[in-house]
Amino acid sequence: MQAQIQALLAQAGGAGGERGTMGPNIGSHMEVAKLAIFNGEAGRVGGFITACRLYIKMKLRGNTVEKQVQWVLTYVQGGSADVWKENIMEELESGEVEYELVEEFLTCLKKEFGGGEEESVKAAELRKLEQGGKMVEEFVQEFKKVVRGSGYEGRPLVEEFKRGMNGRIRRKLMEVENPPTSIEQWYRRATALDRNWRESRREEERLRGKKEQGGGTPKQEQR
């Protein structure tokens, strides 16, 4: 079984090389970021699966489910992940397990290494997240990333977003006649308000600069 795993690694181009050479129907020639090795760490399973989905969609769509699963396994290395990988390889080889879609395999991987531990890690990260000096649209994207897999939804999710954003924007949105209620409304209206505020600041600075330039001319003429 170990020899089979090593053969798969060689077929994929080694741990540090370019992957995606497992079949003639590779698809697009667009550059795709290389995956980082997944060692079974719960906090990284979500990002690893997302990266796998993207690469398979762009580069391995024409390959069989078996080859797609094998390709993912070449990136599962280290610690408890090695034991799990060997078990999966044996089950596939014996016919004990068969995946109709690669998504079924990725779901299995997430259940094995994610579970409640990943959710608790994400939830803790979400509770510490703050906007700080970032623009709202940057904060929204970072917030969305952490939310995935955190278990937060509905009102608790809205409250975490309100807590993390800067007080100036939060107060303005809560004081309007029809404040946002859903998380999508908070995303959209907070982003628009921040953009308008920044544009207003730029316009004020531009007008102040023109006024200062104009105010200096008469003094020079009097001299």
RODOVEX-989398 format. One record per residue (C-alpha): residue in three letters; x, y, z. Coordinates in Angstrom, 2 decimals. Example, Ala and Ser with C-alpha at 12.3 -4.5 7.8 and 13.67 -1.06 7.14 Angstrom:
<nodes>
NODE; code; east; north; up
NODE; ala; 12.30; -4.50; 7.80
NODE; ser; 13.67; -1.06; 7.14
</nodes>
This chain:
<nodes>
NODE; code; east; north; up
NODE; met; 0.00; 0.00; 0.00
NODE; gln; 2.84; 2.42; 0.80
NODE; ala; 4.30; 1.77; -2.66
NODE; gln; 0.96; 2.74; -4.20
NODE; ile; 0.88; 5.98; -2.25
NODE; gln; 4.43; 6.81; -3.36
NODE; ala; 3.43; 6.13; -6.96
NODE; leu; 0.57; 8.59; -6.64
NODE; leu; 2.91; 11.22; -5.23
NODE; ala; 5.28; 10.74; -8.15
NODE; gln; 2.40; 10.93; -10.62
NODE; ala; 1.28; 14.23; -9.12
NODE; gly; 4.77; 15.67; -9.45
NODE; gly; 6.02; 15.43; -5.87
NODE; ala; 5.06; 17.45; -2.83
NODE; gly; 6.62; 20.67; -4.05
NODE; gly; 6.09; 20.47; -7.80
NODE; glu; 3.30; 21.40; -10.13
NODE; arg; 0.29; 19.09; -9.94
NODE; gly; -2.44; 18.37; -12.41
NODE; thr; -0.75; 15.91; -14.81
NODE; met; -2.98; 12.94; -14.05
NODE; gly; -4.83; 12.70; -17.33
NODE; pro; -5.12; 14.01; -20.87
NODE; asn; -8.20; 16.13; -20.14
NODE; ile; -6.64; 18.56; -17.75
NODE; gly; -8.78; 21.48; -18.95
NODE; ser; -7.80; 25.12; -18.74
NODE; his; -4.16; 26.18; -18.88
NODE; met; -4.84; 28.95; -16.36
NODE; glu; -2.38; 29.16; -13.51
NODE; val; -3.79; 27.86; -10.21
NODE; ala; -2.08; 28.27; -6.85
NODE; lys; -0.42; 25.11; -5.57
NODE; leu; -1.99; 23.43; -2.58
NODE; ala; -0.33; 23.28; 0.81
NODE; ile; 0.11; 19.83; 2.34
NODE; phe; -2.71; 18.94; 4.75
NODE; asn; -1.54; 17.14; 7.90
NODE; gly; -4.90; 16.63; 9.61
NODE; glu; -4.97; 19.92; 11.52
NODE; ala; -8.65; 20.70; 12.21
NODE; gly; -8.36; 24.45; 11.69
NODE; arg; -6.99; 23.99; 8.15
NODE; val; -9.40; 21.41; 6.75
NODE; gly; -11.91; 23.98; 5.44
NODE; gly; -9.31; 25.93; 3.47
NODE; phe; -7.74; 22.75; 2.14
NODE; ile; -11.07; 21.45; 0.84
NODE; thr; -11.89; 24.80; -0.77
NODE; ala; -8.53; 24.79; -2.57
NODE; cys; -9.10; 21.19; -3.73
NODE; arg; -12.52; 22.05; -5.13
NODE; leu; -11.13; 24.99; -7.08
NODE; tyr; -8.22; 23.03; -8.54
NODE; ile; -10.41; 20.05; -9.51
NODE; lys; -12.93; 22.36; -11.16
NODE; met; -10.28; 24.19; -13.17
NODE; lys; -7.74; 21.47; -13.90
NODE; leu; -9.12; 17.97; -13.26
NODE; arg; -12.74; 18.17; -14.35
NODE; gly; -12.21; 15.70; -17.20
NODE; asn; -10.64; 13.03; -15.00
NODE; thr; -12.47; 10.18; -13.31
NODE; val; -13.63; 10.47; -9.71
NODE; glu; -11.03; 7.84; -8.79
NODE; lys; -8.17; 9.95; -10.17
NODE; gln; -9.55; 13.11; -8.54
NODE; val; -9.67; 11.35; -5.17
NODE; gln; -6.15; 9.99; -5.67
NODE; trp; -4.92; 13.47; -6.51
NODE; val; -6.36; 14.90; -3.28
NODE; leu; -4.76; 12.07; -1.29
NODE; thr; -1.30; 13.04; -2.55
NODE; tyr; -1.66; 16.25; -0.50
NODE; val; -2.77; 14.47; 2.68
NODE; gln; 0.48; 13.82; 4.54
NODE; gly; 1.79; 13.76; 8.08
NODE; gly; 0.59; 12.79; 11.53
NODE; ser; -2.81; 11.15; 11.86
NODE; ala; -3.54; 12.12; 8.24
NODE; asp; -1.12; 9.43; 7.02
NODE; val; -2.97; 6.68; 8.89
NODE; trp; -6.33; 7.86; 7.60
NODE; lys; -5.01; 8.05; 4.05
NODE; glu; -3.70; 4.50; 4.14
NODE; asn; -7.04; 3.26; 5.45
NODE; ile; -8.89; 5.05; 2.65
NODE; met; -6.50; 3.65; 0.04
NODE; glu; -7.07; 0.12; 1.32
NODE; glu; -10.85; 0.58; 1.32
NODE; leu; -10.78; 1.90; -2.24
NODE; glu; -8.53; -0.91; -3.41
NODE; ser; -10.72; -3.62; -1.86
NODE; gly; -13.91; -2.05; -3.18
NODE; glu; -15.22; -1.54; 0.34
NODE; val; -15.73; 2.16; -0.43
NODE; glu; -16.63; 3.76; -3.76
NODE; tyr; -17.33; 7.44; -4.37
NODE; glu; -19.71; 8.47; -7.15
NODE; leu; -18.61; 12.10; -6.83
NODE; val; -15.40; 13.62; -5.52
NODE; glu; -17.58; 15.85; -3.33
NODE; glu; -18.60; 12.75; -1.33
NODE; phe; -14.93; 12.09; -0.59
NODE; leu; -14.30; 15.71; 0.42
NODE; thr; -17.29; 15.57; 2.77
NODE; cys; -15.83; 12.42; 4.32
NODE; leu; -12.48; 14.16; 4.76
NODE; lys; -14.11; 17.15; 6.46
NODE; lys; -16.07; 14.96; 8.86
NODE; glu; -12.92; 13.06; 9.77
NODE; phe; -10.68; 16.05; 10.49
NODE; gly; -13.12; 18.91; 11.07
NODE; gly; -16.10; 18.03; 13.19
NODE; gly; -16.76; 20.00; 16.35
NODE; glu; -13.10; 20.96; 16.79
NODE; glu; -12.99; 22.98; 13.58
NODE; glu; -16.25; 24.70; 14.53
NODE; ser; -14.90; 25.71; 17.94
NODE; val; -11.67; 27.02; 16.40
NODE; lys; -13.62; 29.09; 13.85
NODE; ala; -16.02; 30.39; 16.50
NODE; ala; -13.14; 31.53; 18.71
NODE; glu; -11.49; 33.25; 15.73
NODE; leu; -14.76; 34.99; 14.85
NODE; arg; -15.20; 36.34; 18.39
NODE; lys; -11.76; 37.97; 18.23
NODE; leu; -12.19; 39.49; 14.76
NODE; glu; -12.26; 43.31; 14.58
NODE; gln; -12.29; 45.80; 11.72
NODE; gly; -9.58; 48.09; 13.07
NODE; gly; -8.04; 50.20; 10.31
NODE; lys; -9.42; 48.09; 7.45
NODE; met; -12.07; 49.32; 5.03
NODE; val; -15.49; 47.75; 5.64
NODE; glu; -15.36; 45.76; 2.40
NODE; glu; -12.06; 44.19; 3.52
NODE; phe; -13.53; 43.43; 6.94
NODE; val; -16.63; 41.87; 5.32
NODE; gln; -14.53; 39.49; 3.22
NODE; glu; -12.41; 38.50; 6.21
NODE; phe; -15.56; 38.04; 8.30
NODE; lys; -17.19; 35.83; 5.64
NODE; lys; -14.09; 33.65; 5.49
NODE; val; -14.04; 33.06; 9.25
NODE; val; -17.81; 32.53; 9.42
NODE; arg; -17.64; 29.46; 7.18
NODE; gly; -17.56; 26.47; 9.47
NODE; ser; -18.07; 28.51; 12.66
NODE; gly; -21.66; 27.39; 13.26
NODE; tyr; -22.85; 31.01; 13.57
NODE; glu; -26.02; 32.08; 11.76
NODE; gly; -29.05; 34.33; 12.16
NODE; arg; -29.09; 36.90; 14.95
NODE; pro; -25.89; 35.72; 16.71
NODE; leu; -24.03; 36.15; 13.41
NODE; val; -25.34; 39.71; 13.02
NODE; glu; -24.32; 40.54; 16.59
NODE; glu; -20.78; 39.31; 16.00
NODE; phe; -20.50; 41.43; 12.86
NODE; lys; -21.79; 44.51; 14.71
NODE; arg; -19.37; 43.87; 17.57
NODE; gly; -16.37; 43.59; 15.26
NODE; met; -17.00; 46.63; 13.09
NODE; asn; -15.92; 50.15; 14.01
NODE; gly; -18.32; 52.03; 16.28
NODE; arg; -18.72; 55.02; 13.96
NODE; ile; -20.35; 53.01; 11.18
NODE; arg; -22.27; 50.75; 13.56
NODE; arg; -23.88; 53.74; 15.29
NODE; lys; -24.84; 55.41; 12.04
NODE; leu; -26.57; 52.30; 10.74
NODE; met; -28.38; 51.66; 14.02
NODE; glu; -29.65; 55.25; 14.18
NODE; val; -31.26; 55.33; 10.72
NODE; glu; -35.04; 55.02; 10.34
NODE; asn; -34.87; 51.46; 8.93
NODE; pro; -31.71; 49.83; 10.29
NODE; pro; -30.43; 46.65; 8.62
NODE; thr; -31.65; 43.36; 10.07
NODE; ser; -30.14; 40.47; 8.10
NODE; ile; -26.41; 39.86; 7.81
NODE; glu; -26.52; 40.52; 4.06
NODE; gln; -28.12; 43.92; 4.71
NODE; trp; -25.43; 44.72; 7.23
NODE; tyr; -22.69; 43.71; 4.74
NODE; arg; -24.18; 45.78; 1.94
NODE; arg; -25.17; 48.93; 3.82
NODE; ala; -22.04; 49.09; 5.96
NODE; thr; -19.88; 48.81; 2.84
NODE; ala; -21.86; 51.54; 1.03
NODE; leu; -21.72; 53.86; 4.05
NODE; asp; -17.98; 53.41; 4.44
NODE; arg; -17.37; 54.07; 0.75
NODE; asn; -19.49; 57.23; 0.87
NODE; trp; -17.67; 58.44; 3.97
NODE; arg; -14.25; 57.86; 2.42
NODE; glu; -15.31; 59.57; -0.80
NODE; ser; -16.60; 62.53; 1.22
NODE; arg; -13.28; 62.78; 3.06
NODE; arg; -11.37; 62.78; -0.22
NODE; glu; -13.63; 65.52; -1.60
NODE; glu; -13.20; 67.64; 1.52
NODE; glu; -9.42; 67.33; 1.27
NODE; arg; -9.53; 68.28; -2.39
NODE; leu; -11.65; 71.37; -1.73
NODE; arg; -9.52; 72.36; 1.25
NODE; gly; -6.43; 72.17; -0.92
NODE; lys; -8.02; 74.39; -3.59
NODE; lys; -9.13; 76.88; -0.95
NODE; glu; -5.64; 77.10; 0.55
NODE; gln; -4.11; 77.61; -2.88
NODE; gly; -6.66; 80.31; -3.71
NODE; gly; -6.24; 82.03; -0.35
NODE; gly; -2.53; 82.52; -0.87
NODE; thr; -2.81; 84.53; -4.09
NODE; pro; -4.11; 87.89; -2.76
NODE; lys; -1.37; 88.05; -0.09
NODE; gln; 1.31; 87.61; -2.73
NODE; glu; -0.24; 90.36; -4.88
NODE; gln; -0.36; 92.84; -1.95
NODE; arg; 3.36; 92.42; -1.51
</nodes>
